[in-house]
Amino acid sequence: MARIHKTLKWIAITFVILITIGALRLIWLYQEARIKPRFGCPLLVWVMPPDHSEIQSTDYIDLREGSAGPYMWEPIHIRIYANGLVERDTVETVRGDTFGCPLHPADRTLRISPEAAEGLLTRARDGGFCRLCAGYQYPSFIYDAGSEELTLSLHGKSKAVWNHEGEPPPLFGELIGSIYAISPMDNLADPAKFTAQRSAECEAFLEQNERSYRAQKH
């Protein structure tokens, strides 16, 4: 009788252990699967002194923005170099599919003063861009919102920060606002503000992409 009681006791203990392990496993899976509001947050940079090395002419800040939802803009890409060169485009290729509408050669670049460009990069560096997380996102599924990605490249080292309806620190939005102040894109990326000529060019480009896509499928 005592032996049976002991056996039942160990069975009960084993059962409790298995239930506990299963519960912990479910909690771990939930934590891994759920959408985190931020990820890739650096820790060591908070204890390291900021690098105030002189900004080089080849250093840059880069903005990529894609839109979704009923009011679609063209994809936007703006890169501002410390020497004052601004490169931009409204075409993006994702997994072989091309979106957007090409800019005219005259619209693809512009020049600003090196002082203004360097000031923007300095603002990003000294404002703590290196301390931002790699990504910020809405903590639930959302399908009708765009995304933004900022990249700061200094002395050959780059850091990218991505946002999808998340809550990044104010510096992120301030830098995007400064970039658009330097290079407004409304007339180049907003279909509602296209000239008749650009609308026709974009429609032709879209049709060409459709024909190429169908040809590849066959």
Residue frames as a rotation matrix with the C-alpha (Angstrom) as fourth column:
MET 1
0.567 0.824 0.000 0.00
0.824 -0.567 0.000 0.00
0.000 0.000 -1.000 0.00
ALA 2
0.471 -0.492 -0.732 2.80
0.140 -0.778 0.613 2.35
-0.871 -0.391 -0.298 0.92
ARG 3
-0.585 -0.729 0.357 4.48
0.433 0.091 0.897 1.52
-0.686 0.679 0.262 -2.35
ILE 4
-0.093 0.655 0.750 1.35
0.980 -0.074 0.186 2.42
0.177 0.752 -0.635 -4.34
HIS 5
0.793 0.389 -0.470 1.03
0.523 -0.830 0.196 5.68
-0.314 -0.401 -0.861 -2.39
LYS 6
0.011 -0.893 -0.449 4.65
0.125 -0.444 0.887 6.54
-0.992 -0.066 0.107 -3.18
THR 7
-0.620 -0.212 0.756 4.16
0.722 0.224 0.655 5.76
-0.308 0.951 0.014 -6.86
LEU 8
0.357 0.855 0.377 1.05
0.915 -0.401 0.043 7.94
0.188 0.330 -0.925 -7.06
LYS 9
0.632 -0.196 -0.750 2.94
0.312 -0.821 0.478 10.72
-0.709 -0.536 -0.458 -5.32
TRP 10
-0.447 -0.889 -0.098 5.72
0.192 -0.202 0.961 10.66
-0.874 0.410 0.260 -7.93
ILE 11
-0.381 0.417 0.825 3.19
0.924 0.132 0.360 10.53
0.041 0.899 -0.436 -10.74
ALA 12
0.701 0.691 -0.177 1.52
0.708 -0.704 0.055 13.62
-0.087 -0.164 -0.983 -9.33
ILE 13
0.290 -0.686 -0.667 4.85
0.111 -0.668 0.735 15.41
-0.951 -0.288 -0.118 -8.98
THR 14
-0.670 -0.546 0.503 5.82
0.506 0.159 0.848 14.48
-0.543 0.823 0.169 -12.54
PHE 15
0.053 0.805 0.591 2.44
0.989 -0.126 0.084 15.71
0.142 0.580 -0.802 -13.79
VAL 16
0.782 0.208 -0.587 2.88
0.400 -0.890 0.218 19.06
-0.478 -0.405 -0.779 -12.03
ILE 17
-0.175 -0.937 -0.301 6.38
0.120 -0.323 0.939 19.43
-0.977 0.128 0.169 -13.46
LEU 18
-0.617 -0.023 0.786 5.14
0.761 0.235 0.604 18.71
-0.199 0.972 -0.127 -16.99
ILE 19
0.485 0.858 0.170 2.26
0.872 -0.490 -0.019 21.18
0.067 0.157 -0.985 -16.60
THR 20
0.577 -0.345 -0.740 4.70
0.189 -0.826 0.532 23.83
-0.794 -0.447 -0.412 -15.34
ILE 21
-0.547 -0.824 0.148 7.10
0.285 -0.017 0.958 23.23
-0.787 0.566 0.244 -18.23
GLY 22
-0.304 0.523 0.797 4.21
0.950 0.108 0.292 23.41
0.066 0.846 -0.530 -20.71
ALA 23
0.738 0.608 -0.292 2.97
0.645 -0.763 0.039 26.68
-0.199 -0.217 -0.956 -19.20
LEU 24
0.196 -0.764 -0.615 6.44
0.037 -0.621 0.783 28.20
-0.980 -0.176 -0.094 -19.31
ARG 25
-0.661 -0.412 0.626 6.79
0.578 0.253 0.776 27.07
-0.478 0.875 0.071 -22.91
LEU 26
0.180 0.826 0.535 3.50
0.972 -0.231 0.030 28.74
0.149 0.515 -0.844 -23.85
ILE 27
0.758 0.035 -0.652 4.57
0.302 -0.904 0.303 31.96
-0.579 -0.426 -0.695 -22.12
TRP 28
-0.279 -0.946 -0.164 7.87
0.126 -0.205 0.971 31.90
-0.952 0.250 0.177 -24.01
LEU 29
-0.522 0.145 0.841 6.12
0.843 0.241 0.481 31.31
-0.132 0.960 -0.248 -27.33
TYR 30
0.599 0.800 0.022 3.73
0.800 -0.597 -0.067 34.17
-0.040 0.057 -0.998 -26.63
GLN 31
0.495 -0.487 -0.720 6.60
0.074 -0.802 0.593 36.51
-0.866 -0.347 -0.361 -25.82
GLU 32
-0.581 -0.780 0.232 8.41
0.261 0.091 0.961 35.49
-0.771 0.619 0.150 -29.00
ALA 33
-0.425 0.483 0.765 5.37
0.905 0.226 0.360 35.71
0.001 0.846 -0.534 -31.27
ARG 34
0.545 0.731 -0.411 3.80
0.730 -0.654 -0.196 38.94
-0.412 -0.193 -0.890 -30.05
ILE 35
0.348 -0.364 0.864 4.62
0.618 -0.604 -0.504 42.17
0.705 0.709 0.015 -31.83
LYS 36
0.013 -0.450 -0.893 7.06
0.950 -0.272 0.151 44.13
-0.311 -0.850 0.424 -29.73
PRO 37
0.902 0.403 -0.153 6.77
0.350 -0.892 -0.287 47.94
-0.252 0.205 -0.946 -29.77
ARG 38
0.602 -0.772 -0.205 10.55
-0.798 -0.571 -0.192 48.22
0.031 0.279 -0.960 -30.08
PHE 39
0.901 -0.379 0.211 13.46
0.346 0.921 0.179 45.94
-0.262 -0.089 0.961 -30.83
GLY 40
0.320 -0.880 0.352 17.21
0.810 0.061 -0.584 46.06
0.492 0.472 0.732 -31.29
CYS 41
0.923 0.046 0.382 17.71
-0.125 -0.903 0.412 48.59
0.364 -0.428 -0.827 -28.51
PRO 42
0.083 -0.978 -0.192 21.42
0.227 0.206 -0.952 49.14
0.970 0.035 0.239 -27.80
LEU 43
0.906 0.185 -0.381 22.71
0.393 -0.034 0.919 49.09
0.157 -0.982 -0.103 -24.25
LEU 44
0.148 -0.954 -0.262 26.48
0.961 0.076 0.265 49.58
-0.233 -0.291 0.928 -24.44
VAL 45
-0.224 -0.274 0.935 26.21
0.656 -0.752 -0.063 52.95
0.720 0.600 0.348 -26.22
TRP 46
0.755 0.574 0.317 24.68
0.146 -0.619 0.772 54.46
0.639 -0.536 -0.551 -23.09
VAL 47
0.825 -0.510 -0.244 27.92
0.283 0.000 0.959 53.91
-0.489 -0.860 0.144 -21.16
MET 48
-0.054 -0.864 0.500 30.27
0.979 0.053 0.197 54.79
-0.197 0.500 0.843 -24.04
PRO 49
-0.234 -0.067 -0.970 31.27
0.143 -0.989 0.034 58.42
-0.962 -0.131 0.241 -24.64
PRO 50
0.799 0.580 0.157 29.75
0.256 -0.093 -0.962 59.92
-0.543 0.809 -0.223 -27.81
ASP 51
-0.177 -0.852 0.493 32.03
0.880 0.087 0.466 60.22
-0.440 0.517 0.735 -30.83
HIS 52
0.698 0.387 -0.602 32.45
0.172 -0.907 -0.385 63.86
-0.695 0.165 -0.700 -31.84
SER 53
-0.361 -0.857 0.368 34.95
0.590 0.096 0.802 63.21
-0.723 0.506 0.471 -34.65
GLU 54
-0.510 0.103 -0.854 34.88
-0.489 -0.851 0.189 65.69
-0.708 0.514 0.485 -37.52
ILE 55
0.450 0.765 0.460 32.18
0.081 0.478 -0.875 64.88
-0.889 0.431 0.153 -40.03
GLN 56
-0.650 -0.734 0.197 33.54
0.184 0.099 0.978 63.87
-0.737 0.672 0.071 -43.43
SER 57
-0.540 0.414 -0.733 32.21
-0.770 -0.595 0.231 64.93
-0.341 0.689 0.640 -46.84
THR 58
-0.670 0.247 -0.701 31.15
-0.352 0.725 0.592 61.35
0.654 0.643 -0.398 -47.64
ASP 59
-0.903 0.415 -0.108 29.06
0.287 0.398 -0.871 60.96
-0.319 -0.818 -0.479 -44.47
TYR 60
-0.715 0.697 0.054 25.30
-0.286 -0.363 0.887 61.03
0.638 0.618 0.459 -45.04
ILE 61
-0.642 0.678 0.358 21.82
-0.239 0.266 -0.934 60.67
-0.728 -0.685 -0.008 -43.62
ASP 62
-0.926 0.244 -0.289 19.37
-0.188 0.366 0.911 58.60
0.328 0.898 -0.293 -45.62
LEU 63
-0.420 0.866 0.271 15.55
-0.556 -0.009 -0.831 58.46
-0.718 -0.500 0.485 -45.56
ARG 64
-0.917 0.303 -0.258 13.45
-0.045 0.566 0.823 55.71
0.396 0.767 -0.505 -47.13
GLU 65
-0.604 0.781 0.158 9.71
-0.438 -0.160 -0.885 55.95
-0.666 -0.604 0.438 -46.84
GLY 66
-0.904 0.421 -0.075 6.97
0.179 0.532 0.828 53.72
0.388 0.735 -0.556 -48.18
SER 67
-0.616 0.754 0.229 3.24
-0.763 -0.498 -0.413 54.35
-0.197 -0.428 0.882 -47.94
ALA 68
-0.884 0.457 -0.103 0.16
0.412 0.863 0.292 52.15
0.222 0.216 -0.951 -47.71
GLY 69
-0.403 0.813 -0.420 -3.55
0.460 -0.217 -0.861 52.67
-0.791 -0.540 -0.287 -47.51
PRO 70
0.450 0.754 0.478 -6.03
0.784 -0.078 -0.616 54.63
-0.428 0.652 -0.626 -49.64
TYR 71
0.963 -0.152 -0.221 -3.78
-0.217 -0.925 -0.310 57.67
-0.158 0.347 -0.924 -50.14
MET 72
0.595 -0.746 0.299 -0.74
0.700 0.664 0.262 56.12
-0.394 0.054 0.918 -51.76
TRP 73
0.631 -0.571 -0.525 2.41
-0.637 -0.768 0.070 58.13
-0.443 0.290 -0.848 -52.37
GLU 74
0.657 -0.569 -0.495 5.31
-0.174 0.524 -0.834 56.92
0.733 0.634 0.245 -54.44
PRO 75
0.643 -0.549 -0.534 8.15
0.765 0.419 0.489 55.36
-0.045 -0.723 0.690 -52.44
ILE 76
0.898 -0.318 0.302 10.56
-0.275 -0.945 -0.177 58.08
0.342 0.076 -0.937 -51.32
HIS 77
0.500 -0.825 -0.264 14.33
0.862 0.445 0.243 57.90
-0.083 -0.349 0.934 -51.03
ILE 78
0.845 -0.286 0.452 16.39
-0.174 -0.946 -0.272 60.94
0.505 0.151 -0.850 -50.02
ARG 79
0.462 -0.774 -0.434 20.09
0.886 0.384 0.259 60.88
-0.034 -0.504 0.863 -49.17
ILE 80
0.935 -0.170 0.312 21.87
-0.150 -0.985 -0.086 64.01
0.321 0.033 -0.946 -47.95
TYR 81
0.318 -0.912 -0.258 25.67
0.830 0.399 -0.390 64.02
0.459 -0.090 0.884 -47.94
ALA 82
0.375 -0.246 -0.894 27.73
0.711 -0.543 0.447 66.25
-0.595 -0.803 -0.029 -45.70
ASN 83
-0.710 -0.704 0.034 29.20
0.542 -0.515 0.664 67.99
-0.450 0.490 0.747 -48.77
GLY 84
-0.482 0.606 -0.633 25.73
-0.433 -0.793 -0.429 69.30
-0.762 0.068 0.644 -49.70
LEU 85
-0.806 0.212 -0.552 24.80
-0.463 0.355 0.812 66.78
0.368 0.910 -0.188 -52.41
VAL 86
-0.272 0.805 0.528 21.19
-0.588 0.295 -0.753 65.54
-0.761 -0.516 0.393 -52.17
GLU 87
-0.914 0.027 -0.404 20.20
-0.310 0.596 0.741 62.39
0.261 0.803 -0.537 -54.06
ARG 88
-0.401 0.841 0.363 16.57
-0.521 0.117 -0.846 61.31
-0.753 -0.529 0.391 -54.30
ASP 89
-0.908 0.182 -0.376 14.30
-0.242 0.505 0.828 58.89
0.341 0.843 -0.415 -56.09
THR 90
-0.204 0.907 0.368 10.70
-0.892 -0.018 -0.451 57.67
-0.403 -0.420 0.813 -56.10
VAL 91
0.429 0.244 -0.870 11.26
-0.620 0.780 -0.087 54.09
0.657 0.576 0.486 -57.25
GLU 92
-0.185 -0.472 0.862 11.86
-0.913 0.407 0.027 51.02
-0.364 -0.782 -0.506 -55.12
THR 93
0.031 0.126 -0.992 12.40
-0.598 0.797 0.083 47.36
0.801 0.591 0.100 -56.03
VAL 94
-0.163 0.026 0.986 11.28
-0.920 0.357 -0.162 44.75
-0.356 -0.934 -0.034 -53.49
ARG 95
-0.222 -0.009 0.975 11.88
-0.056 0.998 -0.003 41.06
-0.973 -0.055 -0.222 -54.21
GLY 96
-0.751 -0.232 0.618 12.03
0.551 0.295 0.780 41.75
-0.364 0.927 -0.094 -57.93
ASP 97
0.237 0.892 0.386 8.90
0.965 -0.261 0.012 43.93
0.111 0.370 -0.922 -58.07
THR 98
-0.822 -0.549 0.149 9.37
0.549 -0.835 -0.050 47.61
0.152 0.040 0.988 -58.91
PHE 99
0.286 0.905 -0.314 7.12
0.950 -0.310 -0.028 50.25
-0.123 -0.291 -0.949 -57.40
GLY 100
0.038 -0.202 -0.979 6.87
0.324 -0.924 0.203 53.99
-0.945 -0.324 0.030 -57.93
CYS 101
0.873 0.224 0.433 7.63
0.486 -0.314 -0.816 56.29
-0.046 0.923 -0.383 -60.83
PRO 102
-0.048 -0.999 0.023 11.11
0.998 -0.047 0.047 57.41
-0.045 0.025 0.999 -61.99
LEU 103
0.504 0.084 -0.860 12.15
0.239 -0.970 0.045 61.01
-0.830 -0.228 -0.509 -61.58
HIS 104
0.927 -0.293 0.234 13.54
0.133 -0.327 -0.936 63.10
0.351 0.899 -0.264 -64.41
PRO 105
0.143 -0.963 -0.230 17.36
0.857 0.237 -0.458 63.34
0.495 -0.131 0.859 -64.26
ALA 106
-0.375 -0.297 0.878 17.13
0.016 -0.949 -0.315 67.02
0.927 -0.104 0.361 -63.28
ASP 107
0.450 0.657 0.605 14.99
-0.632 -0.245 0.735 66.10
0.631 -0.713 0.305 -60.25
ARG 108
0.698 -0.150 -0.701 17.22
0.348 0.925 0.149 63.33
0.626 -0.348 0.698 -58.96
THR 109
-0.169 -0.795 -0.582 19.83
0.979 -0.065 -0.195 65.61
0.117 -0.603 0.789 -57.40
LEU 110
0.761 0.216 0.611 20.09
0.197 -0.975 0.100 69.05
0.618 0.045 -0.785 -55.89
ARG 111
-0.316 -0.934 -0.165 22.67
0.625 -0.075 -0.777 71.03
0.714 -0.349 0.607 -53.97
ILE 112
0.902 0.430 0.049 22.47
0.241 -0.594 0.768 72.68
0.359 -0.680 -0.639 -50.57
SER 113
0.372 -0.810 0.454 25.18
-0.732 -0.557 -0.393 74.39
0.571 -0.186 -0.799 -48.59
PRO 114
-0.162 -0.521 -0.838 27.68
0.184 0.819 -0.544 72.04
0.970 -0.242 -0.037 -46.94
GLU 115
-0.891 -0.158 0.426 27.08
-0.342 -0.386 -0.857 73.94
0.300 -0.909 0.289 -43.70
ALA 116
-0.008 0.972 0.235 23.36
-0.998 -0.022 0.056 73.07
0.060 -0.234 0.970 -43.74
ALA 117
0.496 0.160 -0.853 24.06
-0.345 0.938 -0.025 69.43
0.796 0.307 0.521 -44.60
GLU 118
-0.485 -0.767 -0.420 26.75
0.175 0.385 -0.906 69.07
0.857 -0.513 -0.053 -41.96
GLY 119
-0.693 0.295 0.657 24.50
-0.698 -0.501 -0.511 70.73
0.179 -0.813 0.553 -39.41
LEU 120
0.410 0.896 -0.170 21.81
-0.841 0.444 0.309 68.10
0.353 0.017 0.936 -40.03
LEU 121
0.324 -0.365 -0.873 24.25
0.108 0.931 -0.350 65.24
0.940 0.018 0.341 -39.58
THR 122
-0.763 -0.618 0.187 25.66
-0.062 -0.218 -0.974 66.87
0.643 -0.755 0.128 -36.46
ARG 123
-0.240 0.783 0.574 22.14
-0.954 -0.299 0.009 67.22
0.179 -0.545 0.819 -35.05
ALA 124
0.659 0.482 -0.577 21.54
-0.439 0.870 0.225 63.50
0.611 0.105 0.785 -35.62
ARG 125
-0.054 -0.789 -0.612 24.86
0.292 0.573 -0.765 62.50
0.955 -0.220 0.200 -34.09
ASP 126
-0.879 -0.380 0.287 24.78
-0.107 -0.430 -0.897 64.77
0.464 -0.819 0.337 -31.05
GLY 127
-0.135 0.921 0.366 21.05
-0.927 -0.248 0.281 64.22
0.350 -0.302 0.887 -30.51
GLY 128
-0.383 -0.106 0.918 21.69
-0.673 0.713 -0.199 60.55
-0.633 -0.693 -0.344 -29.75
PHE 129
0.351 0.531 -0.771 20.78
-0.921 0.347 -0.180 58.76
0.172 0.773 0.611 -32.98
CYS 130
-0.439 -0.623 -0.648 23.16
-0.481 0.772 -0.416 55.93
0.759 0.130 -0.638 -32.06
ARG 131
-0.936 0.086 0.341 21.09
-0.295 0.334 -0.895 55.30
-0.190 -0.939 -0.288 -28.92
LEU 132
-0.021 0.980 -0.200 17.82
-0.988 -0.051 -0.148 54.71
-0.155 0.194 0.969 -30.75
CYS 133
0.031 0.140 0.990 16.44
-0.138 0.981 -0.134 51.20
-0.990 -0.132 0.050 -31.13
ALA 134
-0.909 -0.379 0.173 16.71
0.078 0.254 0.964 49.46
-0.409 0.890 -0.202 -34.48
GLY 135
-0.701 0.701 0.129 12.93
0.233 0.054 0.971 49.41
0.674 0.711 -0.201 -34.86
TYR 136
-0.801 0.598 -0.004 9.68
-0.240 -0.328 -0.914 50.82
-0.548 -0.731 0.406 -33.53
GLN 137
-0.818 0.544 -0.187 6.29
-0.020 0.298 0.954 49.43
0.575 0.784 -0.233 -34.49
TYR 138
-0.076 0.893 0.443 2.62
-0.922 -0.232 0.309 49.38
0.379 -0.385 0.841 -33.57
PRO 139
-0.785 -0.357 0.506 2.18
-0.573 0.729 -0.374 46.51
-0.236 -0.583 -0.777 -31.06
SER 140
0.039 0.787 0.616 -0.57
0.020 0.615 -0.788 44.87
-0.999 0.043 0.009 -33.13
PHE 141
-0.453 -0.195 0.870 -1.24
0.804 0.331 0.494 43.98
-0.384 0.923 0.007 -36.75
ILE 142
0.298 0.486 -0.822 -1.80
-0.035 -0.854 -0.518 47.00
-0.954 0.183 -0.237 -38.98
TYR 143
-0.067 -0.250 0.966 -1.99
0.834 0.517 0.192 46.95
-0.547 0.819 0.174 -42.76
ASP 144
0.575 0.407 0.710 -2.84
0.765 -0.576 -0.289 50.50
0.291 0.709 -0.642 -43.85
ALA 145
0.878 -0.360 -0.315 0.18
-0.120 -0.804 0.583 52.42
-0.463 -0.474 -0.749 -42.56
GLY 146
0.741 -0.664 -0.103 3.48
-0.157 -0.023 -0.987 53.28
0.653 0.748 -0.121 -44.16
SER 147
0.707 -0.605 -0.366 6.99
0.658 0.376 0.652 52.88
-0.257 -0.702 0.664 -42.83
GLU 148
0.835 -0.528 0.157 10.07
-0.427 -0.800 -0.421 55.07
0.348 0.284 -0.893 -42.51
GLU 149
0.684 -0.700 -0.203 13.71
0.719 0.603 0.345 54.15
-0.119 -0.382 0.916 -42.21
LEU 150
0.869 -0.487 0.088 16.50
-0.477 -0.871 -0.118 56.55
0.134 0.061 -0.989 -41.32
THR 151
0.647 -0.753 -0.121 20.15
0.757 0.653 -0.012 55.63
0.088 -0.084 0.993 -41.75
LEU 152
0.873 -0.486 -0.032 23.04
-0.468 -0.856 0.222 57.68
-0.135 -0.179 -0.975 -40.42
SER 153
0.725 -0.686 0.056 26.45
0.660 0.670 -0.341 56.86
0.197 0.285 0.938 -41.86
LEU 154
0.848 -0.508 0.153 29.51
-0.531 -0.809 0.252 58.39
-0.004 -0.295 -0.956 -40.19
HIS 155
-0.073 -0.994 0.078 33.10
-0.963 0.090 0.253 57.43
-0.258 -0.057 -0.964 -41.00
GLY 156
-0.548 -0.158 -0.822 31.93
-0.613 0.744 0.266 54.30
0.569 0.649 -0.504 -42.82
LYS 157
-0.942 0.280 -0.184 29.78
0.332 0.708 -0.624 53.04
-0.045 -0.649 -0.760 -39.93
SER 158
-0.590 0.794 0.148 26.02
-0.379 -0.434 0.818 53.01
0.713 0.426 0.557 -40.46
LYS 159
-0.886 0.464 -0.011 23.06
0.225 0.410 -0.884 52.72
-0.406 -0.785 -0.467 -38.13
ALA 160
-0.694 0.717 0.065 19.50
-0.080 -0.167 0.983 52.27
0.715 0.677 0.174 -39.40
VAL 161
-0.839 0.544 0.023 16.28
-0.022 0.008 -1.000 52.96
-0.544 -0.839 0.005 -37.48
TRP 162
-0.798 0.602 0.007 12.94
0.179 0.225 0.958 51.71
0.575 0.766 -0.288 -38.82
ASN 163
-0.810 0.586 0.011 9.47
-0.235 -0.308 -0.922 52.86
-0.537 -0.749 0.388 -37.79
HIS 164
-0.728 0.680 -0.082 6.03
0.187 0.313 0.931 51.45
0.659 0.663 -0.355 -38.58
GLU 165
0.234 0.873 0.427 3.43
-0.162 -0.398 0.903 53.42
0.958 -0.281 0.048 -36.64
GLY 166
0.097 -0.287 -0.953 5.53
0.891 0.451 -0.045 53.06
0.443 -0.845 0.299 -33.51
GLU 167
0.976 0.207 0.062 6.60
0.147 -0.847 0.511 55.66
0.159 -0.489 -0.858 -30.98
PRO 168
0.108 -0.994 -0.018 10.27
0.866 0.103 -0.490 56.51
0.488 0.038 0.872 -31.60
PRO 169
-0.107 -0.229 -0.967 11.85
0.764 -0.641 0.067 59.36
-0.636 -0.732 0.244 -29.62
PRO 170
0.714 0.498 -0.492 11.18
0.158 -0.799 -0.580 62.90
-0.682 0.336 -0.649 -30.94
LEU 171
-0.197 -0.882 -0.429 14.61
-0.396 -0.329 0.858 63.03
-0.897 0.339 -0.284 -32.61
PHE 172
-0.580 -0.014 0.814 13.42
0.563 0.715 0.413 60.58
-0.588 0.699 -0.407 -35.27
GLY 173
0.403 0.840 0.363 10.53
0.885 -0.257 -0.387 62.76
-0.232 0.478 -0.847 -36.41
GLU 174
0.621 -0.232 -0.748 12.58
-0.065 -0.967 0.246 65.93
-0.781 -0.104 -0.616 -36.13
LEU 175
-0.487 -0.873 0.018 15.21
-0.115 0.084 0.990 64.57
-0.866 0.480 -0.141 -38.51
ILE 176
-0.377 0.436 0.817 12.59
0.879 0.446 0.168 63.46
-0.291 0.782 -0.551 -41.03
GLY 177
0.706 0.665 -0.246 11.00
0.586 -0.742 -0.326 66.92
-0.399 0.086 -0.913 -40.85
SER 178
0.246 -0.710 -0.659 14.39
-0.290 -0.703 0.649 68.53
-0.925 0.031 -0.379 -41.48
ILE 179
-0.673 -0.489 0.555 15.05
0.314 0.490 0.813 66.28
-0.669 0.722 -0.177 -44.46
TYR 180
0.019 0.770 0.638 11.71
0.994 0.056 -0.097 67.17
-0.110 0.636 -0.764 -46.04
ALA 181
0.711 0.154 -0.686 12.36
0.203 -0.979 -0.009 70.85
-0.673 -0.133 -0.727 -45.36
ILE 182
-0.290 -0.901 -0.322 15.57
-0.301 -0.234 0.925 70.50
-0.909 0.365 -0.203 -47.40
SER 183
-0.975 -0.069 -0.211 13.99
-0.222 0.342 0.913 68.35
0.010 0.937 -0.348 -50.10
PRO 184
-0.191 0.973 0.130 10.18
-0.639 -0.023 -0.769 68.72
-0.745 -0.229 0.626 -50.37
MET 185
-0.952 -0.214 0.217 8.72
-0.025 0.763 0.646 65.75
-0.304 0.610 -0.732 -52.25
ASP 186
-0.168 0.985 0.031 5.01
-0.060 0.021 -0.998 66.58
-0.984 -0.169 0.055 -52.56
ASN 187
0.406 0.379 -0.832 5.04
-0.768 -0.353 -0.535 67.43
-0.496 0.856 0.148 -56.27
LEU 188
-0.354 -0.660 -0.663 7.30
-0.894 0.446 0.034 64.47
0.273 0.605 -0.748 -57.05
ALA 189
-0.978 -0.133 -0.163 5.72
-0.075 0.944 -0.321 61.73
0.196 -0.302 -0.933 -54.94
ASP 190
-0.515 0.857 0.015 2.08
0.013 0.025 -1.000 62.69
-0.857 -0.515 -0.024 -54.33
PRO 191
-0.708 0.237 0.665 -0.06
0.702 0.335 0.628 61.55
-0.074 0.912 -0.404 -57.31
ALA 192
0.360 0.910 -0.205 -2.74
0.880 -0.404 -0.250 64.09
-0.310 -0.090 -0.946 -56.34
LYS 193
0.551 -0.218 -0.805 -0.25
-0.075 -0.974 0.212 66.86
-0.831 -0.056 -0.554 -57.16
PHE 194
-0.345 -0.691 0.635 1.22
0.595 0.363 0.718 65.44
-0.726 0.626 0.285 -60.36
THR 195
-0.368 0.178 -0.913 1.20
-0.700 -0.699 0.146 67.45
-0.612 0.693 0.381 -63.54
ALA 196
0.732 0.677 -0.080 -0.62
-0.531 0.492 -0.690 65.87
-0.427 0.548 0.720 -66.49
GLN 197
0.357 -0.684 -0.636 2.77
-0.722 0.231 -0.653 65.02
0.593 0.692 -0.411 -68.02
ARG 198
-0.660 -0.642 0.390 4.06
-0.740 0.463 -0.488 63.23
0.133 -0.611 -0.781 -64.91
SER 199
0.037 0.752 0.659 0.77
-0.631 0.529 -0.568 61.36
-0.775 -0.394 0.493 -64.48
ALA 200
0.832 0.266 -0.487 1.05
-0.555 0.402 -0.728 60.11
0.002 0.876 0.482 -68.08
GLU 201
-0.051 -0.944 -0.326 4.70
-0.746 0.253 -0.616 59.12
0.664 0.212 -0.717 -67.61
CYS 202
-0.609 -0.154 0.778 3.92
-0.740 0.463 -0.487 57.23
-0.285 -0.873 -0.396 -64.41
GLU 203
0.452 0.844 0.287 0.99
-0.586 0.524 -0.618 55.44
-0.672 0.111 0.732 -66.02
ALA 204
0.671 -0.283 -0.685 3.22
-0.597 0.341 -0.726 54.37
0.439 0.896 0.060 -68.92
PHE 205
-0.446 -0.883 0.144 5.91
-0.772 0.299 -0.560 53.16
0.452 -0.361 -0.816 -66.50
LEU 206
-0.284 0.439 0.852 3.32
-0.700 0.512 -0.497 51.16
-0.655 -0.738 0.162 -64.55
GLU 207
0.771 0.615 -0.164 1.97
-0.539 0.494 -0.683 49.55
-0.339 0.615 0.712 -67.72
GLN 208
0.259 -0.777 -0.574 5.50
-0.699 0.260 -0.667 48.66
0.667 0.574 -0.475 -68.83
ASN 209
-0.642 -0.485 0.594 6.15
-0.767 0.413 -0.491 46.98
-0.007 -0.771 -0.637 -65.48
GLU 210
0.194 0.811 0.552 2.87
-0.630 0.535 -0.563 45.05
-0.752 -0.238 0.615 -65.79
ARG 211
0.806 0.080 -0.586 3.83
-0.564 0.403 -0.720 43.78
0.179 0.912 0.370 -69.26
SER 212
-0.196 -0.964 -0.183 7.30
-0.733 0.267 -0.626 42.77
0.652 0.011 -0.758 -68.05
TYR 213
-0.483 0.080 0.872 5.80
-0.770 0.436 -0.466 40.95
-0.418 -0.896 -0.149 -65.07
ARG 214
0.593 0.776 0.214 3.34
-0.539 0.580 -0.611 39.01
-0.599 0.247 0.762 -67.24
ALA 215
0.579 -0.447 -0.682 6.11
-0.635 0.278 -0.721 38.14
0.512 0.850 -0.123 -69.71
GLN 216
-0.510 -0.813 0.281 8.26
-0.798 0.324 -0.509 36.73
0.323 -0.484 -0.814 -66.91
LYS 217
-0.157 0.542 0.826 5.35
-0.688 0.540 -0.485 34.59
-0.709 -0.644 0.288 -65.68
HIS 218
0.879 0.477 0.014 4.93
-0.296 0.567 -0.769 33.07
-0.375 0.672 0.639 -69.12
